[in-house]
Amino acid sequence: MEFRNQTALMKVGPHAVVKYEALAETIVAPAADIYETTESFVVKLDMPGVLKEAIHVTAKPDQLLIKASIDIQERVKSNLLFSEIGKKVYRREFNLGSGVDYVAIRAEYLDGVLTLVIPKNDSLKTHIITIS
């Protein structure tokens, strides 16, 4: 989903300069890898450029919601005349089953990758049986 601002034409002395306001907001579903271990499910999400403080993860018994935003223009300190890089909002939602412990989800963010470890309840854990 994209929202565009208006393009404006300015005259600076004898020169005409086209000033283009960047995309106000682009909503992106971050790419995800999901894998299973004997104790948990692991979700890895690519969110390059996001500051750890801008990531919000919420969990309910049936839903995991990840939101984060990055505004490139806030980092630009010059008088920007043209930009195609605007605010990017990452948003991804996953349905959780009854076999996971949503209260014990752990999160780590490193090098642009958010890793979520979702522990399984005992009902989903693999039990290894020793043969005597």
HELIX and SHEET records of a PDB file:
HELIX    1   1 LYS A   52  ALA A   54  5                                   3    
HELIX    2   2 ILE A   72  ARG A   75  1                                   4    
HELIX    3   3 TYR A  102  ALA A  104  5                                   3    
SHEET    1   A 5 GLU A   2  ARG A   4  0                                        
SHEET    2   A 5 LEU A  23  VAL A  28 -1                                        
SHEET    3   A 5 LYS A  87  ASN A  95  1                                        
SHEET    4   A 5 GLN A  63  ASP A  71 -1                                        
SHEET    5   A 5 ILE A  55  LYS A  60 -1                                        
SHEET    1   B 2 THR A   7  VAL A  12  0                                        
SHEET    2   B 2 HIS A  15  TYR A  20 -1                                        
SHEET    1   C 4 ALA A  32  GLU A  36  0                                        
SHEET    2   C 4 SER A  40  ASP A  46 -1                                        
SHEET    3   C 4 VAL A 113  PRO A 119 -1                                        
SHEET    4   C 4 ARG A 106  LEU A 110 -1                                        
END                                                                             
